[in-house]
């Protein structure tokens, strides 16, 4: 995820710099702008096996606020992995979980 002020030129420069410094091929990296609409999201901390409890809490929170799940072919469950499981203890993993919602 990038801030809105990051331009295509900024992105291309960063990819070029990373490729030069790391001596890796970043040609598959893309800059995408996505409008997911109304969502509920939460930072899940811990092992991936614990995510169902976080998702249950998200559903309960959304319902308390007057919202219902809004899944479809274009509105999906998303996870953004902020930690590298190869380098991080399972209890310290951080994952942003996002679900589409709509007013009830």
Secondary structure, DSSP 8 states (H G I E B T S, - for coil): ---TT--HHHHHHHHHHHHHHHT---TT---------SEEEEEEES-GGGHHHHHHHHHHHHHHTTEEE---SSS--EEEE-S-TTTS-GGG-EEEEEEEEEE-
